[in-house]
Amino acid sequence: MPKYELLYIIAADVNEENREAIIEKFKVYVENKGGKIEGIDKWGMKKLAYPINFKNEGFYVLMKVEMPANEVDAMSKLMNITEGIIRHQFIRI
């Protein structure tokens, strides 16, 4: 199975409870699809390089995962419709 780094930004106006729920949602998704979580780094609140949807700050999360390649697109689509996610990016290691 290929390894990926997934970096995503959660909107600053999402409260801590919901932020943790979003992180847990993606962790469970990877595990349910037969993948493994190698690590989750919460970088915390950072200023964005440029405004996205009129937001200037976001909570950065880096997940190192091992998952089937065909699940990357499905997870990307899920992240696109998840409220609170500003941006995400998969990088194959």
Jmol script that loads the backbone (N, CA, C; Angstrom):
load data "model"
ATOM      1  N   MET A   1       0.846  -1.188   0.000  1.00  0.00           N
ATOM      2  CA  MET A   1       0.000   0.000   0.000  1.00  0.00           C
ATOM      3  C   MET A   1       0.887   1.246   0.000  1.00  0.00           C
ATOM      4  N   PRO A   2       0.524   2.231  -0.823  1.00  0.00           N
ATOM      5  CA  PRO A   2       1.304   3.475  -0.850  1.00  0.00           C
ATOM      6  C   PRO A   2       1.107   4.309   0.412  1.00  0.00           C
ATOM      7  N   LYS A   3       2.122   5.119   0.704  1.00  0.00           N
ATOM      8  CA  LYS A   3       2.061   6.006   1.863  1.00  0.00           C
ATOM      9  C   LYS A   3       1.808   7.427   1.373  1.00  0.00           C
ATOM     10  N   TYR A   4       1.053   8.169   2.169  1.00  0.00           N
ATOM     11  CA  TYR A   4       0.701   9.541   1.825  1.00  0.00           C
ATOM     12  C   TYR A   4       0.867  10.442   3.037  1.00  0.00           C
ATOM     13  N   GLU A   5       1.112  11.705   2.743  1.00  0.00           N
ATOM     14  CA  GLU A   5       0.976  12.749   3.745  1.00  0.00           C
ATOM     15  C   GLU A   5      -0.256  13.545   3.339  1.00  0.00           C
ATOM     16  N   LEU A   6      -1.140  13.725   4.271  1.00  0.00           N
ATOM     17  CA  LEU A   6      -2.368  14.489   4.028  1.00  0.00           C
ATOM     18  C   LEU A   6      -2.320  15.717   4.929  1.00  0.00           C
ATOM     19  N   LEU A   7      -2.260  16.883   4.295  1.00  0.00           N
ATOM     20  CA  LEU A   7      -2.285  18.134   5.035  1.00  0.00           C
ATOM     21  C   LEU A   7      -3.628  18.789   4.776  1.00  0.00           C
ATOM     22  N   TYR A   8      -4.336  19.125   5.837  1.00  0.00           N
ATOM     23  CA  TYR A   8      -5.596  19.837   5.658  1.00  0.00           C
ATOM     24  C   TYR A   8      -5.720  20.960   6.669  1.00  0.00           C
ATOM     25  N   ILE A   9      -6.546  21.953   6.292  1.00  0.00           N
ATOM     26  CA  ILE A   9      -6.739  23.139   7.116  1.00  0.00           C
ATOM     27  C   ILE A   9      -8.204  23.207   7.521  1.00  0.00           C
ATOM     28  N   ILE A  10      -8.417  23.311   8.819  1.00  0.00           N
ATOM     29  CA  ILE A  10      -9.766  23.456   9.373  1.00  0.00           C
ATOM     30  C   ILE A  10      -9.978  24.936   9.671  1.00  0.00           C
ATOM     31  N   ALA A  11     -11.142  25.451   9.334  1.00  0.00           N
ATOM     32  CA  ALA A  11     -11.452  26.871   9.535  1.00  0.00           C
ATOM     33  C   ALA A  11     -11.272  27.268  10.995  1.00  0.00           C
ATOM     34  N   ALA A  12     -10.814  28.492  11.205  1.00  0.00           N
ATOM     35  CA  ALA A  12     -10.545  28.992  12.556  1.00  0.00           C
ATOM     36  C   ALA A  12     -11.812  29.141  13.386  1.00  0.00           C
ATOM     37  N   ASP A  13     -12.958  29.333  12.728  1.00  0.00           N
ATOM     38  CA  ASP A  13     -14.199  29.547  13.481  1.00  0.00           C
ATOM     39  C   ASP A  13     -14.859  28.244  13.940  1.00  0.00           C
ATOM     40  N   VAL A  14     -14.252  27.096  13.635  1.00  0.00           N
ATOM     41  CA  VAL A  14     -14.771  25.807  14.109  1.00  0.00           C
ATOM     42  C   VAL A  14     -14.290  25.621  15.551  1.00  0.00           C
ATOM     43  N   ASN A  15     -15.231  25.320  16.459  1.00  0.00           N
ATOM     44  CA  ASN A  15     -14.829  25.182  17.862  1.00  0.00           C
ATOM     45  C   ASN A  15     -14.014  23.892  18.079  1.00  0.00           C
ATOM     46  N   GLU A  16     -13.381  23.793  19.231  1.00  0.00           N
ATOM     47  CA  GLU A  16     -12.442  22.697  19.500  1.00  0.00           C
ATOM     48  C   GLU A  16     -13.108  21.320  19.451  1.00  0.00           C
ATOM     49  N   GLU A  17     -14.319  21.213  19.967  1.00  0.00           N
ATOM     50  CA  GLU A  17     -15.040  19.930  19.935  1.00  0.00           C
ATOM     51  C   GLU A  17     -15.257  19.449  18.510  1.00  0.00           C
ATOM     52  N   ASN A  18     -15.745  20.344  17.667  1.00  0.00           N
ATOM     53  CA  ASN A  18     -16.002  19.982  16.275  1.00  0.00           C
ATOM     54  C   ASN A  18     -14.707  19.716  15.513  1.00  0.00           C
ATOM     55  N   ARG A  19     -13.670  20.454  15.853  1.00  0.00           N
ATOM     56  CA  ARG A  19     -12.356  20.245  15.225  1.00  0.00           C
ATOM     57  C   ARG A  19     -11.851  18.838  15.523  1.00  0.00           C
ATOM     58  N   GLU A  20     -11.947  18.421  16.770  1.00  0.00           N
ATOM     59  CA  GLU A  20     -11.517  17.067  17.147  1.00  0.00           C
ATOM     60  C   GLU A  20     -12.390  16.016  16.465  1.00  0.00           C
ATOM     61  N   ALA A  21     -13.685  16.320  16.309  1.00  0.00           N
ATOM     62  CA  ALA A  21     -14.590  15.382  15.637  1.00  0.00           C
ATOM     63  C   ALA A  21     -14.213  15.219  14.165  1.00  0.00           C
ATOM     64  N   ILE A  22     -13.797  16.305  13.513  1.00  0.00           N
ATOM     65  CA  ILE A  22     -13.374  16.231  12.113  1.00  0.00           C
ATOM     66  C   ILE A  22     -12.105  15.391  11.990  1.00  0.00           C
ATOM     67  N   ILE A  23     -11.156  15.607  12.875  1.00  0.00           N
ATOM     68  CA  ILE A  23      -9.899  14.840  12.855  1.00  0.00           C
ATOM     69  C   ILE A  23     -10.189  13.358  13.066  1.00  0.00           C
ATOM     70  N   GLU A  24     -11.052  13.061  14.021  1.00  0.00           N
ATOM     71  CA  GLU A  24     -11.422  11.666  14.308  1.00  0.00           C
ATOM     72  C   GLU A  24     -12.169  11.047  13.125  1.00  0.00           C
ATOM     73  N   LYS A  25     -13.014  11.827  12.459  1.00  0.00           N
ATOM     74  CA  LYS A  25     -13.777  11.337  11.308  1.00  0.00           C
ATOM     75  C   LYS A  25     -12.842  10.829  10.211  1.00  0.00           C
ATOM     76  N   PHE A  26     -11.797  11.578   9.910  1.00  0.00           N
ATOM     77  CA  PHE A  26     -10.876  11.168   8.852  1.00  0.00           C
ATOM     78  C   PHE A  26      -9.978  10.022   9.300  1.00  0.00           C
ATOM     79  N   LYS A  27      -9.653   9.992  10.576  1.00  0.00           N
ATOM     80  CA  LYS A  27      -8.864   8.870  11.102  1.00  0.00           C
ATOM     81  C   LYS A  27      -9.656   7.567  10.966  1.00  0.00           C
ATOM     82  N   VAL A  28     -10.917   7.590  11.363  1.00  0.00           N
ATOM     83  CA  VAL A  28     -11.781   6.411  11.275  1.00  0.00           C
ATOM     84  C   VAL A  28     -12.002   6.017   9.814  1.00  0.00           C
ATOM     85  N   TYR A  29     -12.145   7.001   8.938  1.00  0.00           N
ATOM     86  CA  TYR A  29     -12.349   6.714   7.517  1.00  0.00           C
ATOM     87  C   TYR A  29     -11.187   5.899   6.955  1.00  0.00           C
ATOM     88  N   VAL A  30      -9.965   6.339   7.250  1.00  0.00           N
ATOM     89  CA  VAL A  30      -8.768   5.631   6.753  1.00  0.00           C
ATOM     90  C   VAL A  30      -8.737   4.213   7.302  1.00  0.00           C
ATOM     91  N   GLU A  31      -9.006   4.054   8.582  1.00  0.00           N
ATOM     92  CA  GLU A  31      -8.972   2.722   9.197  1.00  0.00           C
ATOM     93  C   GLU A  31     -10.057   1.816   8.636  1.00  0.00           C
ATOM     94  N   ASN A  32     -11.241   2.350   8.366  1.00  0.00           N
ATOM     95  CA  ASN A  32     -12.340   1.554   7.813  1.00  0.00           C
ATOM     96  C   ASN A  32     -12.068   1.097   6.385  1.00  0.00           C
ATOM     97  N   LYS A  33     -11.259   1.836   5.654  1.00  0.00           N
ATOM     98  CA  LYS A  33     -10.935   1.482   4.273  1.00  0.00           C
ATOM     99  C   LYS A  33      -9.690   0.598   4.185  1.00  0.00           C
ATOM    100  N   GLY A  34      -9.215   0.091   5.313  1.00  0.00           N
ATOM    101  CA  GLY A  34      -8.087  -0.829   5.322  1.00  0.00           C
ATOM    102  C   GLY A  34      -6.734  -0.160   5.408  1.00  0.00           C
ATOM    103  N   GLY A  35      -6.717   1.127   5.699  1.00  0.00           N
ATOM    104  CA  GLY A  35      -5.457   1.853   5.804  1.00  0.00           C
ATOM    105  C   GLY A  35      -4.932   1.887   7.223  1.00  0.00           C
ATOM    106  N   LYS A  36      -3.740   2.460   7.361  1.00  0.00           N
ATOM    107  CA  LYS A  36      -3.115   2.600   8.678  1.00  0.00           C
ATOM    108  C   LYS A  36      -2.723   4.052   8.888  1.00  0.00           C
ATOM    109  N   ILE A  37      -2.901   4.523  10.107  1.00  0.00           N
ATOM    110  CA  ILE A  37      -2.480   5.873  10.487  1.00  0.00           C
ATOM    111  C   ILE A  37      -1.079   5.748  11.094  1.00  0.00           C
ATOM    112  N   GLU A  38      -0.118   6.423  10.502  1.00  0.00           N
ATOM    113  CA  GLU A  38       1.243   6.393  11.043  1.00  0.00           C
ATOM    114  C   GLU A  38       1.495   7.545  12.003  1.00  0.00           C
ATOM    115  N   GLY A  39       0.684   8.580  11.893  1.00  0.00           N
ATOM    116  CA  GLY A  39       0.841   9.702  12.808  1.00  0.00           C
ATOM    117  C   GLY A  39      -0.082  10.850  12.451  1.00  0.00           C
ATOM    118  N   ILE A  40      -0.471  11.597  13.471  1.00  0.00           N
ATOM    119  CA  ILE A  40      -1.281  12.795  13.280  1.00  0.00           C
ATOM    120  C   ILE A  40      -0.583  13.925  14.027  1.00  0.00           C
ATOM    121  N   ASP A  41      -0.169  14.942  13.283  1.00  0.00           N
ATOM    122  CA  ASP A  41       0.467  16.116  13.881  1.00  0.00           C
ATOM    123  C   ASP A  41      -0.500  17.284  13.788  1.00  0.00           C
ATOM    124  N   LYS A  42      -0.848  17.818  14.929  1.00  0.00           N
ATOM    125  CA  LYS A  42      -1.707  19.006  14.959  1.00  0.00           C
ATOM    126  C   LYS A  42      -0.790  20.214  15.077  1.00  0.00           C
ATOM    127  N   TRP A  43      -0.658  20.948  13.974  1.00  0.00           N
ATOM    128  CA  TRP A  43       0.239  22.096  13.948  1.00  0.00           C
ATOM    129  C   TRP A  43      -0.358  23.303  14.641  1.00  0.00           C
ATOM    130  N   GLY A  44      -1.660  23.317  14.793  1.00  0.00           N
ATOM    131  CA  GLY A  44      -2.314  24.415  15.487  1.00  0.00           C
ATOM    132  C   GLY A  44      -2.742  25.533  14.560  1.00  0.00           C
ATOM    133  N   MET A  45      -3.144  26.634  15.171  1.00  0.00           N
ATOM    134  CA  MET A  45      -3.674  27.781  14.447  1.00  0.00           C
ATOM    135  C   MET A  45      -2.523  28.558  13.812  1.00  0.00           C
ATOM    136  N   LYS A  46      -2.635  28.792  12.510  1.00  0.00           N
ATOM    137  CA  LYS A  46      -1.616  29.544  11.785  1.00  0.00           C
ATOM    138  C   LYS A  46      -2.291  30.519  10.824  1.00  0.00           C
ATOM    139  N   LYS A  47      -1.573  31.578  10.533  1.00  0.00           N
ATOM    140  CA  LYS A  47      -2.056  32.563   9.564  1.00  0.00           C
ATOM    141  C   LYS A  47      -1.882  31.983   8.167  1.00  0.00           C
ATOM    142  N   LEU A  48      -2.906  32.141   7.335  1.00  0.00           N
ATOM    143  CA  LEU A  48      -2.844  31.658   5.963  1.00  0.00           C
ATOM    144  C   LEU A  48      -1.993  32.604   5.119  1.00  0.00           C
ATOM    145  N   ALA A  49      -1.377  32.083   4.065  1.00  0.00           N
ATOM    146  CA  ALA A  49      -0.552  32.906   3.183  1.00  0.00           C
ATOM    147  C   ALA A  49      -1.402  33.948   2.452  1.00  0.00           C
ATOM    148  N   TYR A  50      -2.640  33.592   2.179  1.00  0.00           N
ATOM    149  CA  TYR A  50      -3.574  34.508   1.526  1.00  0.00           C
ATOM    150  C   TYR A  50      -4.981  34.136   1.990  1.00  0.00           C
ATOM    151  N   PRO A  51      -5.906  35.080   1.978  1.00  0.00           N
ATOM    152  CA  PRO A  51      -7.269  34.774   2.444  1.00  0.00           C
ATOM    153  C   PRO A  51      -7.945  33.711   1.573  1.00  0.00           C
ATOM    154  N   ILE A  52      -8.603  32.774   2.218  1.00  0.00           N
ATOM    155  CA  ILE A  52      -9.387  31.743   1.538  1.00  0.00           C
ATOM    156  C   ILE A  52     -10.804  31.846   2.082  1.00  0.00           C
ATOM    157  N   ASN A  53     -11.761  32.100   1.215  1.00  0.00           N
ATOM    158  CA  ASN A  53     -13.164  32.275   1.621  1.00  0.00           C
ATOM    159  C   ASN A  53     -13.289  33.315   2.734  1.00  0.00           C
ATOM    160  N   PHE A  54     -12.550  34.404   2.609  1.00  0.00           N
ATOM    161  CA  PHE A  54     -12.555  35.520   3.555  1.00  0.00           C
ATOM    162  C   PHE A  54     -12.039  35.122   4.940  1.00  0.00           C
ATOM    163  N   LYS A  55     -11.264  34.052   5.027  1.00  0.00           N
ATOM    164  CA  LYS A  55     -10.671  33.621   6.295  1.00  0.00           C
ATOM    165  C   LYS A  55      -9.160  33.840   6.227  1.00  0.00           C
ATOM    166  N   ASN A  56      -8.584  34.308   7.339  1.00  0.00           N
ATOM    167  CA  ASN A  56      -7.159  34.608   7.371  1.00  0.00           C
ATOM    168  C   ASN A  56      -6.358  33.623   8.214  1.00  0.00           C
ATOM    169  N   GLU A  57      -7.046  32.785   8.997  1.00  0.00           N
ATOM    170  CA  GLU A  57      -6.373  31.813   9.855  1.00  0.00           C
ATOM    171  C   GLU A  57      -7.023  30.447   9.705  1.00  0.00           C
ATOM    172  N   GLY A  58      -6.246  29.422  10.044  1.00  0.00           N
ATOM    173  CA  GLY A  58      -6.774  28.069  10.004  1.00  0.00           C
ATOM    174  C   GLY A  58      -5.976  27.152  10.905  1.00  0.00           C
ATOM    175  N   PHE A  59      -6.572  26.026  11.268  1.00  0.00           N
ATOM    176  CA  PHE A  59      -5.939  25.021  12.117  1.00  0.00           C
ATOM    177  C   PHE A  59      -5.375  23.931  11.201  1.00  0.00           C
ATOM    178  N   TYR A  60      -4.058  23.790  11.195  1.00  0.00           N
ATOM    179  CA  TYR A  60      -3.383  22.855  10.294  1.00  0.00           C
ATOM    180  C   TYR A  60      -3.239  21.479  10.946  1.00  0.00           C
ATOM    181  N   VAL A  61      -3.506  20.428  10.157  1.00  0.00           N
ATOM    182  CA  VAL A  61      -3.357  19.045  10.620  1.00  0.00           C
ATOM    183  C   VAL A  61      -2.617  18.265   9.539  1.00  0.00           C
ATOM    184  N   LEU A  62      -1.568  17.544   9.932  1.00  0.00           N
ATOM    185  CA  LEU A  62      -0.812  16.692   9.019  1.00  0.00           C
ATOM    186  C   LEU A  62      -1.007  15.247   9.451  1.00  0.00           C
ATOM    187  N   MET A  63      -1.549  14.431   8.548  1.00  0.00           N
ATOM    188  CA  MET A  63      -1.729  13.002   8.815  1.00  0.00           C
ATOM    189  C   MET A  63      -0.795  12.222   7.903  1.00  0.00           C
ATOM    190  N   LYS A  64      -0.071  11.275   8.473  1.00  0.00           N
ATOM    191  CA  LYS A  64       0.736  10.354   7.676  1.00  0.00           C
ATOM    192  C   LYS A  64      -0.020   9.035   7.646  1.00  0.00           C
ATOM    193  N   VAL A  65      -0.414   8.626   6.451  1.00  0.00           N
ATOM    194  CA  VAL A  65      -1.280   7.461   6.308  1.00  0.00           C
ATOM    195  C   VAL A  65      -0.730   6.499   5.265  1.00  0.00           C
ATOM    196  N   GLU A  66      -1.155   5.262   5.412  1.00  0.00           N
ATOM    197  CA  GLU A  66      -0.896   4.230   4.423  1.00  0.00           C
ATOM    198  C   GLU A  66      -2.271   3.696   4.053  1.00  0.00           C
ATOM    199  N   MET A  67      -2.658   3.871   2.783  1.00  0.00           N
ATOM    200  CA  MET A  67      -4.004   3.474   2.378  1.00  0.00           C
ATOM    201  C   MET A  67      -4.023   3.094   0.900  1.00  0.00           C
ATOM    202  N   PRO A  68      -5.035   2.322   0.494  1.00  0.00           N
ATOM    203  CA  PRO A  68      -5.138   1.934  -0.914  1.00  0.00           C
ATOM    204  C   PRO A  68      -5.249   3.171  -1.822  1.00  0.00           C
ATOM    205  N   ALA A  69      -4.574   3.111  -2.951  1.00  0.00           N
ATOM    206  CA  ALA A  69      -4.538   4.253  -3.868  1.00  0.00           C
ATOM    207  C   ALA A  69      -5.921   4.636  -4.381  1.00  0.00           C
ATOM    208  N   ASN A  70      -6.803   3.650  -4.555  1.00  0.00           N
ATOM    209  CA  ASN A  70      -8.130   3.968  -5.087  1.00  0.00           C
ATOM    210  C   ASN A  70      -9.017   4.688  -4.073  1.00  0.00           C
ATOM    211  N   GLU A  71      -8.632   4.747  -2.829  1.00  0.00           N
ATOM    212  CA  GLU A  71      -9.422   5.439  -1.803  1.00  0.00           C
ATOM    213  C   GLU A  71      -9.061   6.914  -1.664  1.00  0.00           C
ATOM    214  N   VAL A  72      -7.972   7.333  -2.278  1.00  0.00           N
ATOM    215  CA  VAL A  72      -7.538   8.724  -2.147  1.00  0.00           C
ATOM    216  C   VAL A  72      -8.570   9.676  -2.760  1.00  0.00           C
ATOM    217  N   ASP A  73      -9.048   9.361  -3.958  1.00  0.00           N
ATOM    218  CA  ASP A  73     -10.051  10.225  -4.599  1.00  0.00           C
ATOM    219  C   ASP A  73     -11.343  10.272  -3.798  1.00  0.00           C
ATOM    220  N   ALA A  74     -11.758   9.133  -3.272  1.00  0.00           N
ATOM    221  CA  ALA A  74     -12.990   9.091  -2.485  1.00  0.00           C
ATOM    222  C   ALA A  74     -12.846   9.936  -1.215  1.00  0.00           C
ATOM    223  N   MET A  75     -11.690   9.842  -0.565  1.00  0.00           N
ATOM    224  CA  MET A  75     -11.476  10.627   0.647  1.00  0.00           C
ATOM    225  C   MET A  75     -11.380  12.115   0.306  1.00  0.00           C
ATOM    226  N   SER A  76     -10.779  12.435  -0.823  1.00  0.00           N
ATOM    227  CA  SER A  76     -10.683  13.822  -1.254  1.00  0.00           C
ATOM    228  C   SER A  76     -12.070  14.414  -1.488  1.00  0.00           C
ATOM    229  N   LYS A  77     -12.960  13.641  -2.097  1.00  0.00           N
ATOM    230  CA  LYS A  77     -14.335  14.104  -2.314  1.00  0.00           C
ATOM    231  C   LYS A  77     -15.063  14.308  -0.991  1.00  0.00           C
ATOM    232  N   LEU A  78     -14.819  13.407  -0.033  1.00  0.00           N
ATOM    233  CA  LEU A  78     -15.419  13.542   1.291  1.00  0.00           C
ATOM    234  C   LEU A  78     -14.939  14.821   1.964  1.00  0.00           C
ATOM    235  N   MET A  79     -13.652  15.123   1.816  1.00  0.00           N
ATOM    236  CA  MET A  79     -13.104  16.336   2.430  1.00  0.00           C
ATOM    237  C   MET A  79     -13.673  17.593   1.771  1.00  0.00           C
ATOM    238  N   ASN A  80     -13.944  17.513   0.468  1.00  0.00           N
ATOM    239  CA  ASN A  80     -14.515  18.665  -0.237  1.00  0.00           C
ATOM    240  C   ASN A  80     -15.902  19.024   0.284  1.00  0.00           C
ATOM    241  N   ILE A  81     -16.675  18.041   0.711  1.00  0.00           N
ATOM    242  CA  ILE A  81     -18.035  18.325   1.175  1.00  0.00           C
ATOM    243  C   ILE A  81     -18.141  18.441   2.690  1.00  0.00           C
ATOM    244  N   THR A  82     -17.033  18.214   3.411  1.00  0.00           N
ATOM    245  CA  THR A  82     -17.050  18.330   4.866  1.00  0.00           C
ATOM    246  C   THR A  82     -16.984  19.801   5.252  1.00  0.00           C
ATOM    247  N   GLU A  83     -17.981  20.230   5.995  1.00  0.00           N
ATOM    248  CA  GLU A  83     -18.027  21.619   6.426  1.00  0.00           C
ATOM    249  C   GLU A  83     -16.906  21.878   7.434  1.00  0.00           C
ATOM    250  N   GLY A  84     -16.202  22.964   7.247  1.00  0.00           N
ATOM    251  CA  GLY A  84     -15.113  23.317   8.151  1.00  0.00           C
ATOM    252  C   GLY A  84     -13.740  23.104   7.539  1.00  0.00           C
ATOM    253  N   ILE A  85     -13.638  22.319   6.479  1.00  0.00           N
ATOM    254  CA  ILE A  85     -12.349  22.100   5.814  1.00  0.00           C
ATOM    255  C   ILE A  85     -12.164  23.192   4.762  1.00  0.00           C
ATOM    256  N   ILE A  86     -11.068  23.936   4.886  1.00  0.00           N
ATOM    257  CA  ILE A  86     -10.785  25.005   3.929  1.00  0.00           C
ATOM    258  C   ILE A  86     -10.034  24.458   2.720  1.00  0.00           C
ATOM    259  N   ARG A  87      -8.958  23.724   2.977  1.00  0.00           N
ATOM    260  CA  ARG A  87      -8.123  23.145   1.919  1.00  0.00           C
ATOM    261  C   ARG A  87      -7.571  21.814   2.389  1.00  0.00           C
ATOM    262  N   HIS A  88      -7.214  20.964   1.413  1.00  0.00           N
ATOM    263  CA  HIS A  88      -6.531  19.710   1.731  1.00  0.00           C
ATOM    264  C   HIS A  88      -5.626  19.333   0.576  1.00  0.00           C
ATOM    265  N   GLN A  89      -4.602  18.541   0.879  1.00  0.00           N
ATOM    266  CA  GLN A  89      -3.675  18.113  -0.163  1.00  0.00           C
ATOM    267  C   GLN A  89      -3.073  16.767   0.220  1.00  0.00           C
ATOM    268  N   PHE A  90      -3.134  15.822  -0.717  1.00  0.00           N
ATOM    269  CA  PHE A  90      -2.478  14.530  -0.564  1.00  0.00           C
ATOM    270  C   PHE A  90      -1.134  14.588  -1.262  1.00  0.00           C
ATOM    271  N   ILE A  91      -0.108  14.060  -0.627  1.00  0.00           N
ATOM    272  CA  ILE A  91       1.212  13.944  -1.249  1.00  0.00           C
ATOM    273  C   ILE A  91       1.655  12.497  -1.075  1.00  0.00           C
ATOM    274  N   ARG A  92       1.960  11.850  -2.189  1.00  0.00           N
ATOM    275  CA  ARG A  92       2.437  10.462  -2.125  1.00  0.00           C
ATOM    276  C   ARG A  92       3.919  10.473  -1.772  1.00  0.00           C
ATOM    277  N   ILE A  93       4.275   9.677  -0.788  1.00  0.00           N
ATOM    278  CA  ILE A  93       5.668   9.619  -0.343  1.00  0.00           C
ATOM    279  C   ILE A  93       6.397   8.539  -1.125  1.00  0.00           C
TER     280      ILE A  93
END
end "model"
wireframe off; spacefill off
backbone 0.3
color backbone group
